Amino acid sequence: MTDTDLADHSVVLVTLDSCRYDVAASAHTPNLETLGPLLRAESPGTYTLPAHAALFNGYLPRPVTETLTIGGRSVDAIWRSAAARSSNRQVDIPFNGPALMAHYEGQGYRVVGAGGVTFFDSADPANSLPGLFPEFHYFGRLSRAPATPEARVVDRDEDLPLAHIRMLADLCLEADRFFLFVNCPSTHIPYTTPFSPLTEQTSELLRRLYRLHDSQQDTSGDDALTPEDIEVLLGMQRRALEWADVRLGDLFSRLGTRHPLVVVCADHGEEFGEGGRFGHGHPHPTVSTVPLWCGVLGGVGCPEVSGQRSNTMIL
Ligand SMILES: [Zn+2]
């Protein structure tokens, strides 16, 4: 398979919203690992809007030390927009449109988006990101709904995009080639999924954490979290990622025969008081350092992983 072939592949682009790199490194993610090694990368954005604006312009989080590889082959850059400054980097998929979605739509791909954090609420005319897609499916809290503790600290299942894998995969498989984007809010506060349901303890911790996010203040005061409290909350994000890994495994199985190029990363991380603040939207290594996996699905004869056939093929 030659370099130019990558430009003809269908694409699955997934953002694990707010997922910290150290959480990903400690989680059990056998399906993501079939894509390739977990890379430690740096995002150009500290919150959802700028991080996705860069991503949709082809600017992936950049690996810090390791080289980006796809099927064992080193890749300087997967995508590069004509709007980017000139560079000597070797690019697999240069494009001229204003965003990846316009490029792929112009190539005749079916372009489908799905999301769950409020920047992707397609019913809100102030949101620019879902409008970049000809077809977008939003699952989640209305962006203009009152942000009360009762509305935010909730269990989540069917209102998570990855609970709708079959529908999203069927939409893709109706077309010869597809570009599927999924923003996954499962790893975003409140970190609730079927693997990480609320308890009395976590409900109370999450209410305090939301107040710390909102105030952007230090750890003093009534809402101060102990190291043990923070470990419980990071454990929720870890379990939320492991739930996403299972759902993505189902997606990979359904789409594997189409050999899509798959990129999975966080848009940004999350600070838990390491620099005195909580949340994201500000520069700190815990916010800018994110996990990244890349690969191509649909290998034949690859080793078995976690009871499933590996989905990765070698380019
Ligand atoms: Zn985000």
Boltz pocket constraint, residues with backbone or C-beta under 6 A from the ligand:
constraints:
  - pocket:
      binder: B
      contacts: [[A, 17], [A, 18], [A, 47], [A, 48], [A, 49], [A, 117], [A, 267], [A, 268]]
      max_distance: 6.0
